[in-house]
């Protein structure tokens, strides 16, 4: 039974196709393991080592994507001891550990570059973690306000750059000078095919690393890979990172700083950087049918926020970011005819 000092938020909704993919992957992995177990029971002339290692590695190829598509998250908060825990659950199996926090700040909703509305929980001034994502803005706002009310913290609508506090079911706006974070936006989730590619590359990297540093005895033939294979291993890991990394951008204009948060699965890193001025957003054509949305700051520095294969969509994304940061948008797709967009 939960007390007022203990709150649990369960994010258990999964798209039907993700559930189906997880079931198929786990079914194949289970069949591979069962086939190996049956082989050990019916054949006495096989190596236990090669069957166990071989079938495990083969099953791992399907277990990894099954885990990616089948995992749900629960968020536990212990206010009395100032701790929170993110429990990652697959069926009845769950894991997570308690982490300390000083203060819960607010819940935010923002539209990422894919057009989805992400819900994030912020704590300890400028740290955050992802809670959920919605296709509909109103649904995301209602969900976020329920969490804010439940946790007794503020709510930030990143789509309008407005922050609110909820006191006794009364929603009150927070003045701009009292806001904690001025703007936050994310690249959003990777396309489905990129998630598959990254999962395959990381899984194949594990297999290659095992064969390179340990090896497998298969039918009295010792299979191993030379150390030179580390080049292929490096390429696979690089591809996996390229197709899985997601960038989040946080702007704290009151303290003249911003941070790029790099995300690869549960791994996050990033540091605050000095921000003297926010100059403008530009849309630049890198190559035919591909445009970059850049943020220029400190007079001559810039960061690539996103990329887009459609000119009009690139302008829409650039306009949304420029509006959120209250700066101008420059159409630099034609280097000989640059123009400011109203």
C-alpha positions in Angstrom: 0.0 0.0 0.0 1.4 3.4 -1.0 1.5 6.3 1.5 1.5 10.0 0.7 5.3 9.8 0.8 5.3 7.0 -1.9 4.0 7.5 -5.4 4.2 5.2 -8.4 3.7 6.3 -12.0 3.2 3.4 -14.4 3.9 3.8 -18.1 2.5 0.5 -19.5 0.9 1.4 -22.8 2.7 -0.1 -25.8 1.7 0.1 -29.5 0.2 -3.2 -30.7 3.0 -3.7 -33.3 5.7 -3.3 -30.6 4.0 -6.0 -28.5 3.7 -8.2 -31.5 7.4 -7.8 -32.4 8.4 -8.5 -28.8 6.3 -11.7 -28.8 7.8 -12.9 -32.1 11.4 -12.2 -31.0 11.0 -13.9 -27.7 9.2 -16.9 -29.3 12.1 -17.4 -31.7 14.7 -17.0 -28.9 12.8 -19.5 -26.9 12.7 -22.0 -29.8 16.4 -21.6 -30.3 17.2 -22.3 -26.7 14.7 -25.2 -26.5 16.2 -26.7 -29.7 19.7 -26.5 -28.0 18.3 -28.2 -24.9 16.7 -30.9 -26.9 20.0 -31.5 -28.8 21.9 -32.0 -25.5 19.3 -34.6 -24.4 19.2 -36.6 -27.6 22.8 -36.5 -28.7 25.7 -37.6 -26.6 28.4 -36.8 -29.1 28.0 -33.0 -29.0 29.9 -30.5 -27.0 27.9 -29.0 -24.1 30.0 -25.9 -24.4 29.5 -25.3 -28.1 25.7 -25.9 -27.8 25.2 -23.6 -24.8 27.4 -20.8 -26.1 26.2 -21.1 -29.7 22.5 -21.2 -28.9 22.8 -18.5 -26.3 24.5 -16.1 -28.8 21.9 -17.0 -31.5 19.0 -16.4 -29.0 20.6 -13.1 -28.0 20.1 -11.7 -31.5 16.3 -12.0 -30.9 16.3 -11.2 -27.2 17.8 -7.7 -27.7 15.1 -6.4 -30.1 12.4 -8.2 -28.1 13.6 -6.3 -25.0 13.7 -3.0 -26.8 10.1 -3.3 -28.0 8.6 -5.1 -25.0 10.0 -3.1 -22.1 7.8 -0.8 -20.0 8.8 1.6 -17.3 7.5 2.4 -13.8 8.6 5.4 -11.7 8.7 5.1 -8.0 9.1 8.2 -5.7 10.0 8.0 -2.0 9.6 11.6 -0.8 10.4 10.9 2.8 13.9 9.6 1.9 14.2 11.8 -1.2 14.7 8.9 -3.6 13.3 7.8 -6.9 13.6 4.5 -8.9 13.0 3.8 -12.6 11.9 0.2 -12.9 12.3 -1.3 -16.3 9.9 -4.3 -16.7 9.6 -7.1 -19.2 6.6 -9.1 -18.2 7.0 -10.2 -14.6 10.8 -9.4 -14.6 11.7 -5.9 -13.4 14.9 -4.2 -12.4 16.0 -0.8 -11.2 17.8 0.9 -8.4 17.1 3.8 -6.1 18.7 7.1 -6.8 18.7 10.2 -4.6 17.3 13.6 -5.6 17.2 17.0 -3.8 14.1 18.4 -5.3 11.5 17.6 -8.0 11.1 20.7 -10.2 8.3 20.3 -12.8 6.7 18.2 -15.5 7.2 19.4 -19.1 5.5 18.8 -22.4 7.2 19.7 -25.7 6.9 18.8 -29.4 10.0 17.1 -30.8 11.1 17.4 -34.4 9.1 14.3 -35.3 5.8 16.0 -34.2 5.4 13.8 -31.1 4.7 15.3 -27.7 7.1 14.2 -25.1 6.5 14.2 -21.3 9.6 14.7 -19.1 10.1 15.0 -15.4 12.7 17.5 -14.2 14.6 17.4 -10.9 17.6 19.0 -9.1 17.4 22.2 -11.2 18.3 20.9 -14.6 18.2 17.1 -14.7 15.4 15.2 -16.3 14.2 11.8 -17.5 11.7 10.8 -20.2 8.3 9.5 -19.0 6.0 9.1 -22.1 5.2 10.3 -25.6 1.9 11.1 -27.3 0.7 11.8 -30.8 -1.9 14.3 -29.5 -0.9 17.5 -27.7 -4.0 17.8 -25.5 -3.6 14.2 -24.3 0.0 14.9 -23.4 -0.9 18.1 -21.5 -3.7 16.3 -19.6 -1.4 13.4 -18.7 1.4 15.9 -17.6 -0.9 18.0 -15.5 -2.2 14.8 -13.7 1.4 13.9 -12.9 2.2 17.5 -11.8 -0.8 17.4 -9.5 0.1 14.0 -8.1 3.7 15.0 -7.4 2.7 18.5 -6.3 5.1 20.2 -8.7 4.8 22.7 -11.5 3.8 22.1 -15.1 5.7 23.5 -18.1 4.0 23.7 -21.5 7.0 23.8 -23.8 4.8 24.3 -26.9 3.8 27.8 -25.7 6.7 28.4 -23.3 4.3 28.8 -20.4 4.8 27.4 -16.9 2.0 26.8 -14.4 1.7 25.7 -10.8 -1.3 23.7 -9.6 -2.5 24.5 -6.1 -5.8 23.0 -4.8 -6.8 22.2 -8.4 -6.3 25.8 -9.4 -3.9 26.4 -12.3 -1.8 29.5 -11.9 0.7 30.9 -14.5 4.3 31.4 -13.5 6.0 34.7 -14.5 8.8 34.4 -17.1 11.5 35.7 -14.8 10.6 32.9 -12.3 11.0 30.0 -14.7 13.7 27.5 -14.1 14.3 26.3 -17.7 13.5 28.6 -20.6 13.4 26.0 -23.4 13.8 22.3 -24.0 13.5 20.3 -27.1 14.5 16.9 -28.4 15.2 15.1 -31.7 12.6 12.5 -30.6 12.7 8.8 -31.2 14.6 7.2 -34.0 12.7 5.7 -37.0 11.7 2.1 -36.6 14.2 0.8 -39.2 17.1 2.7 -37.5 16.2 1.1 -34.1 16.4 -2.4 -35.8 19.7 -1.6 -37.5 21.3 -0.3 -34.3 20.0 -3.3 -32.3 21.4 -5.7 -34.9 24.8 -3.9 -35.0 25.2 -3.9 -31.2 24.1 -7.6 -31.0 26.5 -8.6 -33.8 29.2 -6.6 -32.0 28.8 -8.7 -28.9 29.0 -11.9 -30.9 32.2 -10.7 -32.8 33.8 -9.6 -29.5 33.1 -13.0 -27.9 34.6 -14.9 -30.9 37.6 -12.5 -31.0 38.5 -12.7 -27.3 37.1 -16.1 -26.2 36.1 -18.3 -29.2 33.8 -21.3 -29.6 34.4 -25.0 -30.2 31.9 -26.1 -32.9 31.9 -29.8 -33.9 35.5 -30.2 -32.7 36.5 -27.1 -34.8 37.7 -24.1 -32.8 36.2 -21.0 -34.1 37.7 -17.6 -33.2 38.4 -14.3 -34.9 41.8 -12.6 -35.3 42.5 -9.4 -33.4 42.4 -7.6 -36.7 38.6 -8.1 -36.6 38.5 -5.2 -34.2 38.2 -2.9 -37.2 34.9 -4.6 -38.1 33.8 -4.4 -34.5 34.6 -0.7 -34.4 32.5 -0.1 -37.6 29.5 -2.0 -36.2 29.6 -0.1 -32.9 29.9 3.2 -34.8 26.9 2.3 -36.9 24.9 1.2 -33.8 25.7 4.5 -32.1 24.9 6.6 -35.2 21.5 5.0 -35.6 20.6 5.1 -31.9 21.9 8.3 -30.4 19.4 11.1 -29.7 20.2 14.6 -28.7 18.2 16.7 -26.2 18.8 20.5 -25.9 18.2 22.5 -22.7 18.5 26.3 -22.5 18.8 28.1 -19.2 18.8 31.7 -20.4 18.6 33.2 -16.9 22.1 31.7 -16.2 23.3 32.1 -19.8 24.0 28.5 -20.4 22.8 25.5 -22.5 23.4 21.8 -22.6 23.3 19.1 -25.2 22.3 15.8 -23.7 23.4 12.8 -25.7 21.2 9.6 -25.2 22.0 6.1 -26.2 19.4 3.9 -24.6 19.7 4.4 -20.8 23.1 6.1 -21.1 23.1 9.9 -21.0 25.8 12.5 -20.9 26.3 16.2 -21.5 27.7 19.3 -19.8 26.6 23.0 -19.6 28.2 25.4 -22.0 28.4 29.2 -21.9 25.8 31.1 -23.9 26.5 34.8 -24.4 23.9 35.3 -27.1 21.3 33.3 -29.0 21.5 34.6 -32.6 19.2 32.8 -35.0 18.1 29.5 -36.5 19.1 28.7 -40.1 17.9 26.1 -42.7 20.9 25.1 -44.8 20.9 22.7 -47.8 23.7 20.2 -47.2 23.1 18.2 -50.3 20.3 17.6 -52.8 17.0 16.9 -50.9 18.6 17.1 -47.5 18.5 20.2 -45.2 20.1 21.0 -41.8 18.5 23.0 -39.1 21.3 24.9 -37.3 21.3 27.0 -34.2 23.8 29.9 -34.2 25.0 31.4 -30.9 27.9 33.5 -29.5 28.2 35.3 -32.8 29.9 32.6 -34.9 29.3 29.2 -33.3 26.5 26.8 -34.2 25.1 23.4 -33.5 23.2 21.1 -35.8 19.7 20.6 -34.3 18.2 18.3 -36.8 18.1 17.2 -40.5 15.2 16.9 -42.9 14.7 15.5 -46.4 12.0 18.0 -47.3 12.5 21.7 -47.7 9.0 22.8 -46.4 9.2 20.5 -43.4 12.7 21.8 -42.6 11.3 25.4 -42.5 8.4 24.3 -40.3 10.8 22.6 -37.8 13.1 25.7 -37.9 10.2 28.0 -37.3 9.0 26.1 -34.3 12.4 26.1 -32.7 12.9 29.8 -33.5 9.6 30.6 -32.0 10.3 28.7 -28.8 13.7 30.4 -28.4 12.2 33.8 -29.5 14.9 34.3 -32.2 14.8 34.8 -36.0 14.8 32.2 -38.7 17.1 32.4 -41.7 16.4 30.5 -44.9 19.9 29.8 -46.1 19.0 26.9 -48.4 20.1 29.0 -51.4 23.6 30.5 -50.5 23.0 33.2 -53.2 19.6 34.2 -52.0 19.4 34.0 -48.2 16.3 35.5 -46.6 14.8 36.0 -43.2 11.4 34.2 -42.6 8.7 36.2 -40.8 
